[in-house]
Amino acid sequence: LADKPAGDLATVDHEEAVEVTLSGGQRRTLRDKGKGLPSFKVADVSQAISEVAGMLAEEQLLKLKFVSCEKKPEAQLQANELAARTGAAVAECKGNECLLYRPPSAGQMPKFAV
């Protein structure tokens, strides 16, 4: 990540980016629902992709704590990369904690009304 410009998602190495966009109201709703969620600690994005993807497939909303980051811009970049690789959207970044949301797949019941 060090050689990539901060915030440039075009430089994220992912095969099939699935763009999930959220409106301001949807982000607000997800932030409210994510307040009580426990944080899942992420030390290395590349090693956490499959585990986070599996958790998002089941839970749809996930709070991540990037332990390798101390500042929000670094956490935001890592959250954007993880979201791009897992087909999710970043609903919120606060410090080094970020909230990811992935809509339910076809045939799956939604857990959150967004």
C-alpha positions as CSV (number, residue, x, y, z in Angstrom):
1,L,0.0,0.0,0.0
2,A,3.0,2.3,0.5
3,D,3.6,2.9,-3.2
4,K,-0.1,3.5,-4.0
5,P,-1.5,7.1,-3.9
6,A,-3.8,7.5,-0.9
7,G,-7.5,7.2,-1.7
8,D,-6.9,6.0,-5.3
9,L,-9.1,2.9,-5.8
10,A,-8.0,2.5,-9.3
11,T,-4.7,1.1,-7.9
12,V,-6.4,-1.5,-5.8
13,D,-5.5,-5.0,-7.1
14,H,-8.9,-6.7,-7.5
15,E,-10.2,-8.8,-10.3
16,E,-13.9,-8.0,-10.3
17,A,-14.8,-4.9,-8.4
18,V,-18.4,-4.8,-7.4
19,E,-19.5,-1.3,-6.7
20,V,-22.0,-0.9,-3.9
21,T,-23.2,2.7,-3.4
22,L,-25.0,4.0,-0.4
23,S,-27.0,7.2,0.0
24,G,-26.5,9.4,3.0
25,G,-29.6,8.1,4.6
26,Q,-28.6,4.5,4.1
27,R,-25.2,5.3,5.6
28,R,-26.9,6.9,8.6
29,T,-29.1,3.9,9.1
30,L,-26.2,1.5,9.0
31,R,-24.1,3.6,11.3
32,D,-26.9,3.5,13.9
33,K,-27.2,-0.3,13.5
34,G,-23.5,-0.8,13.7
35,K,-23.0,1.0,17.0
36,G,-23.5,-2.1,19.1
37,L,-21.5,-4.5,16.9
38,P,-18.3,-6.0,18.2
39,S,-15.1,-5.0,16.3
40,F,-13.3,-7.6,14.2
41,K,-9.5,-6.9,14.3
42,V,-7.7,-6.7,11.0
43,A,-3.9,-6.7,11.0
44,D,-3.3,-7.3,7.3
45,V,-5.9,-6.6,4.6
46,S,-4.6,-9.2,2.1
47,Q,-4.7,-12.0,4.7
48,A,-8.2,-11.0,6.0
49,I,-10.1,-10.9,2.6
50,S,-11.5,-14.4,2.6
51,E,-12.5,-14.3,6.3
52,V,-14.1,-10.8,6.0
53,A,-15.9,-11.9,2.8
54,G,-17.4,-14.9,4.6
55,M,-18.5,-12.9,7.6
56,L,-20.1,-10.3,5.3
57,A,-21.9,-13.0,3.4
58,E,-23.5,-14.1,6.6
59,E,-23.8,-10.9,8.7
60,Q,-24.0,-8.2,6.0
61,L,-22.8,-5.5,8.4
62,L,-19.3,-5.7,9.9
63,K,-17.3,-3.4,12.1
64,L,-13.6,-3.7,11.5
65,K,-10.7,-2.3,13.6
66,F,-7.5,-1.8,11.6
67,V,-4.8,-2.5,14.2
68,S,-1.9,-1.6,11.9
69,C,-3.3,2.0,11.5
70,E,-3.3,4.9,13.9
71,K,-4.9,7.5,11.7
72,K,-8.2,7.7,9.8
73,P,-6.7,8.2,6.3
74,E,-4.8,5.0,6.5
75,A,-7.8,3.1,7.8
76,Q,-10.0,4.6,5.1
77,L,-7.7,3.4,2.4
78,Q,-7.5,-0.1,3.9
79,A,-11.3,-0.2,4.3
80,N,-11.8,0.9,0.7
81,E,-9.4,-1.8,-0.5
82,L,-11.2,-4.4,1.6
83,A,-14.6,-3.2,0.4
84,A,-13.6,-3.4,-3.2
85,R,-12.2,-6.9,-2.8
86,T,-15.3,-8.2,-1.0
87,G,-18.1,-6.4,-2.9
88,A,-19.0,-4.2,0.1
89,A,-19.4,-0.5,0.8
90,V,-17.8,1.5,3.5
91,A,-20.6,2.9,5.6
92,E,-18.4,4.8,8.1
93,C,-14.8,5.3,9.2
94,K,-14.1,6.6,12.6
95,G,-10.5,6.7,13.7
96,N,-9.1,3.2,12.8
97,E,-12.6,1.5,13.0
98,C,-14.7,1.2,9.8
99,L,-18.1,-0.2,9.1
100,L,-18.6,-2.4,6.0
101,Y,-21.9,-3.3,4.5
102,R,-22.6,-5.9,1.7
103,P,-26.2,-6.3,0.5
104,P,-27.6,-9.8,0.7
105,S,-27.1,-12.1,-2.2
106,A,-29.9,-13.4,-4.3
107,G,-32.3,-15.6,-2.3
108,Q,-30.8,-14.4,1.1
109,M,-33.0,-12.6,3.6
110,P,-31.8,-9.1,4.3
111,K,-30.8,-8.6,8.0
112,F,-30.9,-4.8,7.8
113,A,-33.6,-2.6,6.1
114,V,-31.5,-0.1,4.2
